[in-house]
Amino acid sequence: MADESEQAVQAAIDGEMRLLDPEVRASPARVLELLDPEFTEIGASGRRWDVASILTVTSGASVSPESPVRVSEMSGVALAPDVVHLTYFAVHQARRTWRSSVWRLTETGWRMYFHQGTLTS
């Protein structure tokens, strides 16, 4: 069971890191492969996002290869065989954010269901 949990957590981490990749973010099709159709996010600004609104932001190239998101303290736990919760710190353009996401296994693979970012010092 632990091995399955570890594999699930690693799959969610891999998906999270792909979503932070500037090349993936620049491709709406690639982003859609990683977001659950019911995806929602509460951003660091307090704004609520859905799939359509997040695609507008990610395709706007807010993360460029010249200013990548730096990730630290990534950890995850399998809440159920098909649900993983991740937490980590992300730094982008001097903004440090404590991030949390929930990934769920679908027929097409692991997809981000929920994400929240909270600014921190």
Chimera marker file (.cmm) of the C-alpha trace (Angstrom):
<marker_set name="trace">
<marker id="1" x="0.000" y="0.000" z="0.000" r="1" g="1" b="0" radius="0.5"/>
<marker id="2" x="2.823" y="2.415" z="0.873" r="1" g="1" b="0" radius="0.5"/>
<marker id="3" x="4.353" y="1.880" z="-2.556" r="1" g="1" b="0" radius="0.5"/>
<marker id="4" x="1.041" y="2.784" z="-4.247" r="1" g="1" b="0" radius="0.5"/>
<marker id="5" x="0.760" y="5.871" z="-2.046" r="1" g="1" b="0" radius="0.5"/>
<marker id="6" x="4.317" y="6.899" z="-2.880" r="1" g="1" b="0" radius="0.5"/>
<marker id="7" x="3.622" y="6.438" z="-6.599" r="1" g="1" b="0" radius="0.5"/>
<marker id="8" x="0.445" y="8.527" z="-6.334" r="1" g="1" b="0" radius="0.5"/>
<marker id="9" x="2.296" y="11.325" z="-4.511" r="1" g="1" b="0" radius="0.5"/>
<marker id="10" x="5.098" y="11.250" z="-7.094" r="1" g="1" b="0" radius="0.5"/>
<marker id="11" x="2.579" y="11.427" z="-9.957" r="1" g="1" b="0" radius="0.5"/>
<marker id="12" x="0.987" y="14.512" z="-8.366" r="1" g="1" b="0" radius="0.5"/>
<marker id="13" x="4.404" y="16.124" z="-7.803" r="1" g="1" b="0" radius="0.5"/>
<marker id="14" x="5.324" y="15.449" z="-11.437" r="1" g="1" b="0" radius="0.5"/>
<marker id="15" x="2.069" y="17.075" z="-12.574" r="1" g="1" b="0" radius="0.5"/>
<marker id="16" x="2.587" y="20.069" z="-10.289" r="1" g="1" b="0" radius="0.5"/>
<marker id="17" x="6.085" y="20.626" z="-11.627" r="1" g="1" b="0" radius="0.5"/>
<marker id="18" x="4.839" y="20.377" z="-15.218" r="1" g="1" b="0" radius="0.5"/>
<marker id="19" x="2.226" y="23.054" z="-14.494" r="1" g="1" b="0" radius="0.5"/>
<marker id="20" x="5.031" y="25.336" z="-13.285" r="1" g="1" b="0" radius="0.5"/>
<marker id="21" x="7.078" y="24.742" z="-16.461" r="1" g="1" b="0" radius="0.5"/>
<marker id="22" x="6.952" y="27.826" z="-18.746" r="1" g="1" b="0" radius="0.5"/>
<marker id="23" x="6.706" y="25.646" z="-21.879" r="1" g="1" b="0" radius="0.5"/>
<marker id="24" x="3.701" y="23.757" z="-20.504" r="1" g="1" b="0" radius="0.5"/>
<marker id="25" x="2.020" y="26.961" z="-19.271" r="1" g="1" b="0" radius="0.5"/>
<marker id="26" x="2.357" y="28.461" z="-22.748" r="1" g="1" b="0" radius="0.5"/>
<marker id="27" x="0.297" y="25.602" z="-24.218" r="1" g="1" b="0" radius="0.5"/>
<marker id="28" x="-3.416" y="25.609" z="-23.305" r="1" g="1" b="0" radius="0.5"/>
<marker id="29" x="-3.717" y="22.008" z="-24.540" r="1" g="1" b="0" radius="0.5"/>
<marker id="30" x="-0.928" y="20.847" z="-22.223" r="1" g="1" b="0" radius="0.5"/>
<marker id="31" x="-2.382" y="22.769" z="-19.273" r="1" g="1" b="0" radius="0.5"/>
<marker id="32" x="-5.806" y="21.226" z="-19.935" r="1" g="1" b="0" radius="0.5"/>
<marker id="33" x="-4.257" y="17.750" z="-19.757" r="1" g="1" b="0" radius="0.5"/>
<marker id="34" x="-3.277" y="18.514" z="-16.150" r="1" g="1" b="0" radius="0.5"/>
<marker id="35" x="-6.365" y="20.352" z="-14.870" r="1" g="1" b="0" radius="0.5"/>
<marker id="36" x="-9.490" y="18.565" z="-13.759" r="1" g="1" b="0" radius="0.5"/>
<marker id="37" x="-12.622" y="19.791" z="-15.599" r="1" g="1" b="0" radius="0.5"/>
<marker id="38" x="-13.948" y="20.863" z="-12.168" r="1" g="1" b="0" radius="0.5"/>
<marker id="39" x="-10.706" y="22.670" z="-11.248" r="1" g="1" b="0" radius="0.5"/>
<marker id="40" x="-10.892" y="25.701" z="-8.957" r="1" g="1" b="0" radius="0.5"/>
<marker id="41" x="-8.191" y="27.860" z="-7.417" r="1" g="1" b="0" radius="0.5"/>
<marker id="42" x="-8.093" y="30.486" z="-4.732" r="1" g="1" b="0" radius="0.5"/>
<marker id="43" x="-5.142" y="32.643" z="-5.684" r="1" g="1" b="0" radius="0.5"/>
<marker id="44" x="-2.799" y="34.555" z="-3.406" r="1" g="1" b="0" radius="0.5"/>
<marker id="45" x="-4.833" y="37.660" z="-4.289" r="1" g="1" b="0" radius="0.5"/>
<marker id="46" x="-7.995" y="36.030" z="-2.941" r="1" g="1" b="0" radius="0.5"/>
<marker id="47" x="-9.447" y="35.734" z="-6.428" r="1" g="1" b="0" radius="0.5"/>
<marker id="48" x="-11.284" y="32.533" z="-7.380" r="1" g="1" b="0" radius="0.5"/>
<marker id="49" x="-10.231" y="30.933" z="-10.662" r="1" g="1" b="0" radius="0.5"/>
<marker id="50" x="-11.664" y="28.182" z="-12.838" r="1" g="1" b="0" radius="0.5"/>
<marker id="51" x="-10.298" y="26.348" z="-15.875" r="1" g="1" b="0" radius="0.5"/>
<marker id="52" x="-11.226" y="29.065" z="-18.385" r="1" g="1" b="0" radius="0.5"/>
<marker id="53" x="-9.812" y="31.944" z="-16.329" r="1" g="1" b="0" radius="0.5"/>
<marker id="54" x="-6.607" y="30.100" z="-15.444" r="1" g="1" b="0" radius="0.5"/>
<marker id="55" x="-5.976" y="29.318" z="-19.124" r="1" g="1" b="0" radius="0.5"/>
<marker id="56" x="-6.068" y="33.051" z="-19.838" r="1" g="1" b="0" radius="0.5"/>
<marker id="57" x="-3.359" y="33.663" z="-17.237" r="1" g="1" b="0" radius="0.5"/>
<marker id="58" x="-1.120" y="30.714" z="-18.089" r="1" g="1" b="0" radius="0.5"/>
<marker id="59" x="-1.183" y="31.403" z="-21.825" r="1" g="1" b="0" radius="0.5"/>
<marker id="60" x="-0.150" y="34.988" z="-21.038" r="1" g="1" b="0" radius="0.5"/>
<marker id="61" x="3.327" y="33.667" z="-20.166" r="1" g="1" b="0" radius="0.5"/>
<marker id="62" x="3.397" y="35.028" z="-16.607" r="1" g="1" b="0" radius="0.5"/>
<marker id="63" x="6.250" y="32.586" z="-15.956" r="1" g="1" b="0" radius="0.5"/>
<marker id="64" x="9.114" y="32.832" z="-18.389" r="1" g="1" b="0" radius="0.5"/>
<marker id="65" x="12.301" y="30.793" z="-18.656" r="1" g="1" b="0" radius="0.5"/>
<marker id="66" x="14.131" y="33.943" z="-17.512" r="1" g="1" b="0" radius="0.5"/>
<marker id="67" x="12.111" y="34.081" z="-14.263" r="1" g="1" b="0" radius="0.5"/>
<marker id="68" x="11.178" y="30.512" z="-13.311" r="1" g="1" b="0" radius="0.5"/>
<marker id="69" x="9.215" y="29.539" z="-10.229" r="1" g="1" b="0" radius="0.5"/>
<marker id="70" x="11.525" y="28.146" z="-7.558" r="1" g="1" b="0" radius="0.5"/>
<marker id="71" x="9.982" y="25.384" z="-5.459" r="1" g="1" b="0" radius="0.5"/>
<marker id="72" x="11.043" y="24.200" z="-1.997" r="1" g="1" b="0" radius="0.5"/>
<marker id="73" x="9.750" y="21.940" z="0.761" r="1" g="1" b="0" radius="0.5"/>
<marker id="74" x="7.466" y="19.975" z="-1.572" r="1" g="1" b="0" radius="0.5"/>
<marker id="75" x="5.621" y="17.251" z="0.286" r="1" g="1" b="0" radius="0.5"/>
<marker id="76" x="2.560" y="15.179" z="-0.328" r="1" g="1" b="0" radius="0.5"/>
<marker id="77" x="0.235" y="12.663" z="1.217" r="1" g="1" b="0" radius="0.5"/>
<marker id="78" x="-2.217" y="10.252" z="-0.356" r="1" g="1" b="0" radius="0.5"/>
<marker id="79" x="-5.587" y="11.012" z="1.234" r="1" g="1" b="0" radius="0.5"/>
<marker id="80" x="-7.218" y="8.103" z="-0.625" r="1" g="1" b="0" radius="0.5"/>
<marker id="81" x="-6.036" y="5.772" z="-3.414" r="1" g="1" b="0" radius="0.5"/>
<marker id="82" x="-7.090" y="8.368" z="-5.997" r="1" g="1" b="0" radius="0.5"/>
<marker id="83" x="-6.559" y="11.657" z="-4.107" r="1" g="1" b="0" radius="0.5"/>
<marker id="84" x="-3.265" y="13.385" z="-3.220" r="1" g="1" b="0" radius="0.5"/>
<marker id="85" x="-2.658" y="16.594" z="-1.273" r="1" g="1" b="0" radius="0.5"/>
<marker id="86" x="0.567" y="18.545" z="-1.953" r="1" g="1" b="0" radius="0.5"/>
<marker id="87" x="2.070" y="21.505" z="-0.109" r="1" g="1" b="0" radius="0.5"/>
<marker id="88" x="5.159" y="23.554" z="-0.934" r="1" g="1" b="0" radius="0.5"/>
<marker id="89" x="6.690" y="27.007" z="-1.061" r="1" g="1" b="0" radius="0.5"/>
<marker id="90" x="7.057" y="28.782" z="-4.395" r="1" g="1" b="0" radius="0.5"/>
<marker id="91" x="9.077" y="31.914" z="-5.085" r="1" g="1" b="0" radius="0.5"/>
<marker id="92" x="8.443" y="33.886" z="-8.256" r="1" g="1" b="0" radius="0.5"/>
<marker id="93" x="9.677" y="37.427" z="-8.860" r="1" g="1" b="0" radius="0.5"/>
<marker id="94" x="10.368" y="37.985" z="-5.127" r="1" g="1" b="0" radius="0.5"/>
<marker id="95" x="6.870" y="36.775" z="-4.093" r="1" g="1" b="0" radius="0.5"/>
<marker id="96" x="6.959" y="33.835" z="-1.703" r="1" g="1" b="0" radius="0.5"/>
<marker id="97" x="3.776" y="31.785" z="-1.674" r="1" g="1" b="0" radius="0.5"/>
<marker id="98" x="2.720" y="28.824" z="0.448" r="1" g="1" b="0" radius="0.5"/>
<marker id="99" x="0.864" y="26.558" z="-1.980" r="1" g="1" b="0" radius="0.5"/>
<marker id="100" x="-1.515" y="23.682" z="-1.523" r="1" g="1" b="0" radius="0.5"/>
<marker id="101" x="-3.092" y="21.518" z="-4.199" r="1" g="1" b="0" radius="0.5"/>
<marker id="102" x="-5.345" y="18.501" z="-4.427" r="1" g="1" b="0" radius="0.5"/>
<marker id="103" x="-4.837" y="16.042" z="-7.267" r="1" g="1" b="0" radius="0.5"/>
<marker id="104" x="-7.224" y="13.269" z="-8.228" r="1" g="1" b="0" radius="0.5"/>
<marker id="105" x="-6.832" y="10.293" z="-10.485" r="1" g="1" b="0" radius="0.5"/>
<marker id="106" x="-9.183" y="10.357" z="-13.476" r="1" g="1" b="0" radius="0.5"/>
<marker id="107" x="-9.655" y="8.082" z="-16.457" r="1" g="1" b="0" radius="0.5"/>
<marker id="108" x="-7.033" y="10.179" z="-18.276" r="1" g="1" b="0" radius="0.5"/>
<marker id="109" x="-4.496" y="10.360" z="-15.452" r="1" g="1" b="0" radius="0.5"/>
<marker id="110" x="-3.692" y="12.578" z="-12.485" r="1" g="1" b="0" radius="0.5"/>
<marker id="111" x="-5.253" y="16.045" z="-12.662" r="1" g="1" b="0" radius="0.5"/>
<marker id="112" x="-5.225" y="19.048" z="-10.364" r="1" g="1" b="0" radius="0.5"/>
<marker id="113" x="-8.652" y="19.465" z="-8.788" r="1" g="1" b="0" radius="0.5"/>
<marker id="114" x="-7.954" y="22.361" z="-6.390" r="1" g="1" b="0" radius="0.5"/>
<marker id="115" x="-5.132" y="24.825" z="-5.769" r="1" g="1" b="0" radius="0.5"/>
<marker id="116" x="-4.592" y="27.611" z="-3.257" r="1" g="1" b="0" radius="0.5"/>
<marker id="117" x="-1.771" y="30.089" z="-2.837" r="1" g="1" b="0" radius="0.5"/>
<marker id="118" x="-1.184" y="32.234" z="0.250" r="1" g="1" b="0" radius="0.5"/>
<marker id="119" x="1.456" y="34.962" z="0.334" r="1" g="1" b="0" radius="0.5"/>
<marker id="120" x="4.014" y="34.508" z="3.069" r="1" g="1" b="0" radius="0.5"/>
<marker id="121" x="7.212" y="36.214" z="4.167" r="1" g="1" b="0" radius="0.5"/>
<link id1="1" id2="2" r="1" g="1" b="0" radius="0.2"/>
<link id1="2" id2="3" r="1" g="1" b="0" radius="0.2"/>
<link id1="3" id2="4" r="1" g="1" b="0" radius="0.2"/>
<link id1="4" id2="5" r="1" g="1" b="0" radius="0.2"/>
<link id1="5" id2="6" r="1" g="1" b="0" radius="0.2"/>
<link id1="6" id2="7" r="1" g="1" b="0" radius="0.2"/>
<link id1="7" id2="8" r="1" g="1" b="0" radius="0.2"/>
<link id1="8" id2="9" r="1" g="1" b="0" radius="0.2"/>
<link id1="9" id2="10" r="1" g="1" b="0" radius="0.2"/>
<link id1="10" id2="11" r="1" g="1" b="0" radius="0.2"/>
<link id1="11" id2="12" r="1" g="1" b="0" radius="0.2"/>
<link id1="12" id2="13" r="1" g="1" b="0" radius="0.2"/>
<link id1="13" id2="14" r="1" g="1" b="0" radius="0.2"/>
<link id1="14" id2="15" r="1" g="1" b="0" radius="0.2"/>
<link id1="15" id2="16" r="1" g="1" b="0" radius="0.2"/>
<link id1="16" id2="17" r="1" g="1" b="0" radius="0.2"/>
<link id1="17" id2="18" r="1" g="1" b="0" radius="0.2"/>
<link id1="18" id2="19" r="1" g="1" b="0" radius="0.2"/>
<link id1="19" id2="20" r="1" g="1" b="0" radius="0.2"/>
<link id1="20" id2="21" r="1" g="1" b="0" radius="0.2"/>
<link id1="21" id2="22" r="1" g="1" b="0" radius="0.2"/>
<link id1="22" id2="23" r="1" g="1" b="0" radius="0.2"/>
<link id1="23" id2="24" r="1" g="1" b="0" radius="0.2"/>
<link id1="24" id2="25" r="1" g="1" b="0" radius="0.2"/>
<link id1="25" id2="26" r="1" g="1" b="0" radius="0.2"/>
<link id1="26" id2="27" r="1" g="1" b="0" radius="0.2"/>
<link id1="27" id2="28" r="1" g="1" b="0" radius="0.2"/>
<link id1="28" id2="29" r="1" g="1" b="0" radius="0.2"/>
<link id1="29" id2="30" r="1" g="1" b="0" radius="0.2"/>
<link id1="30" id2="31" r="1" g="1" b="0" radius="0.2"/>
<link id1="31" id2="32" r="1" g="1" b="0" radius="0.2"/>
<link id1="32" id2="33" r="1" g="1" b="0" radius="0.2"/>
<link id1="33" id2="34" r="1" g="1" b="0" radius="0.2"/>
<link id1="34" id2="35" r="1" g="1" b="0" radius="0.2"/>
<link id1="35" id2="36" r="1" g="1" b="0" radius="0.2"/>
<link id1="36" id2="37" r="1" g="1" b="0" radius="0.2"/>
<link id1="37" id2="38" r="1" g="1" b="0" radius="0.2"/>
<link id1="38" id2="39" r="1" g="1" b="0" radius="0.2"/>
<link id1="39" id2="40" r="1" g="1" b="0" radius="0.2"/>
<link id1="40" id2="41" r="1" g="1" b="0" radius="0.2"/>
<link id1="41" id2="42" r="1" g="1" b="0" radius="0.2"/>
<link id1="42" id2="43" r="1" g="1" b="0" radius="0.2"/>
<link id1="43" id2="44" r="1" g="1" b="0" radius="0.2"/>
<link id1="44" id2="45" r="1" g="1" b="0" radius="0.2"/>
<link id1="45" id2="46" r="1" g="1" b="0" radius="0.2"/>
<link id1="46" id2="47" r="1" g="1" b="0" radius="0.2"/>
<link id1="47" id2="48" r="1" g="1" b="0" radius="0.2"/>
<link id1="48" id2="49" r="1" g="1" b="0" radius="0.2"/>
<link id1="49" id2="50" r="1" g="1" b="0" radius="0.2"/>
<link id1="50" id2="51" r="1" g="1" b="0" radius="0.2"/>
<link id1="51" id2="52" r="1" g="1" b="0" radius="0.2"/>
<link id1="52" id2="53" r="1" g="1" b="0" radius="0.2"/>
<link id1="53" id2="54" r="1" g="1" b="0" radius="0.2"/>
<link id1="54" id2="55" r="1" g="1" b="0" radius="0.2"/>
<link id1="55" id2="56" r="1" g="1" b="0" radius="0.2"/>
<link id1="56" id2="57" r="1" g="1" b="0" radius="0.2"/>
<link id1="57" id2="58" r="1" g="1" b="0" radius="0.2"/>
<link id1="58" id2="59" r="1" g="1" b="0" radius="0.2"/>
<link id1="59" id2="60" r="1" g="1" b="0" radius="0.2"/>
<link id1="60" id2="61" r="1" g="1" b="0" radius="0.2"/>
<link id1="61" id2="62" r="1" g="1" b="0" radius="0.2"/>
<link id1="62" id2="63" r="1" g="1" b="0" radius="0.2"/>
<link id1="63" id2="64" r="1" g="1" b="0" radius="0.2"/>
<link id1="64" id2="65" r="1" g="1" b="0" radius="0.2"/>
<link id1="65" id2="66" r="1" g="1" b="0" radius="0.2"/>
<link id1="66" id2="67" r="1" g="1" b="0" radius="0.2"/>
<link id1="67" id2="68" r="1" g="1" b="0" radius="0.2"/>
<link id1="68" id2="69" r="1" g="1" b="0" radius="0.2"/>
<link id1="69" id2="70" r="1" g="1" b="0" radius="0.2"/>
<link id1="70" id2="71" r="1" g="1" b="0" radius="0.2"/>
<link id1="71" id2="72" r="1" g="1" b="0" radius="0.2"/>
<link id1="72" id2="73" r="1" g="1" b="0" radius="0.2"/>
<link id1="73" id2="74" r="1" g="1" b="0" radius="0.2"/>
<link id1="74" id2="75" r="1" g="1" b="0" radius="0.2"/>
<link id1="75" id2="76" r="1" g="1" b="0" radius="0.2"/>
<link id1="76" id2="77" r="1" g="1" b="0" radius="0.2"/>
<link id1="77" id2="78" r="1" g="1" b="0" radius="0.2"/>
<link id1="78" id2="79" r="1" g="1" b="0" radius="0.2"/>
<link id1="79" id2="80" r="1" g="1" b="0" radius="0.2"/>
<link id1="80" id2="81" r="1" g="1" b="0" radius="0.2"/>
<link id1="81" id2="82" r="1" g="1" b="0" radius="0.2"/>
<link id1="82" id2="83" r="1" g="1" b="0" radius="0.2"/>
<link id1="83" id2="84" r="1" g="1" b="0" radius="0.2"/>
<link id1="84" id2="85" r="1" g="1" b="0" radius="0.2"/>
<link id1="85" id2="86" r="1" g="1" b="0" radius="0.2"/>
<link id1="86" id2="87" r="1" g="1" b="0" radius="0.2"/>
<link id1="87" id2="88" r="1" g="1" b="0" radius="0.2"/>
<link id1="88" id2="89" r="1" g="1" b="0" radius="0.2"/>
<link id1="89" id2="90" r="1" g="1" b="0" radius="0.2"/>
<link id1="90" id2="91" r="1" g="1" b="0" radius="0.2"/>
<link id1="91" id2="92" r="1" g="1" b="0" radius="0.2"/>
<link id1="92" id2="93" r="1" g="1" b="0" radius="0.2"/>
<link id1="93" id2="94" r="1" g="1" b="0" radius="0.2"/>
<link id1="94" id2="95" r="1" g="1" b="0" radius="0.2"/>
<link id1="95" id2="96" r="1" g="1" b="0" radius="0.2"/>
<link id1="96" id2="97" r="1" g="1" b="0" radius="0.2"/>
<link id1="97" id2="98" r="1" g="1" b="0" radius="0.2"/>
<link id1="98" id2="99" r="1" g="1" b="0" radius="0.2"/>
<link id1="99" id2="100" r="1" g="1" b="0" radius="0.2"/>
<link id1="100" id2="101" r="1" g="1" b="0" radius="0.2"/>
<link id1="101" id2="102" r="1" g="1" b="0" radius="0.2"/>
<link id1="102" id2="103" r="1" g="1" b="0" radius="0.2"/>
<link id1="103" id2="104" r="1" g="1" b="0" radius="0.2"/>
<link id1="104" id2="105" r="1" g="1" b="0" radius="0.2"/>
<link id1="105" id2="106" r="1" g="1" b="0" radius="0.2"/>
<link id1="106" id2="107" r="1" g="1" b="0" radius="0.2"/>
<link id1="107" id2="108" r="1" g="1" b="0" radius="0.2"/>
<link id1="108" id2="109" r="1" g="1" b="0" radius="0.2"/>
<link id1="109" id2="110" r="1" g="1" b="0" radius="0.2"/>
<link id1="110" id2="111" r="1" g="1" b="0" radius="0.2"/>
<link id1="111" id2="112" r="1" g="1" b="0" radius="0.2"/>
<link id1="112" id2="113" r="1" g="1" b="0" radius="0.2"/>
<link id1="113" id2="114" r="1" g="1" b="0" radius="0.2"/>
<link id1="114" id2="115" r="1" g="1" b="0" radius="0.2"/>
<link id1="115" id2="116" r="1" g="1" b="0" radius="0.2"/>
<link id1="116" id2="117" r="1" g="1" b="0" radius="0.2"/>
<link id1="117" id2="118" r="1" g="1" b="0" radius="0.2"/>
<link id1="118" id2="119" r="1" g="1" b="0" radius="0.2"/>
<link id1="119" id2="120" r="1" g="1" b="0" radius="0.2"/>
<link id1="120" id2="121" r="1" g="1" b="0" radius="0.2"/>
</marker_set>
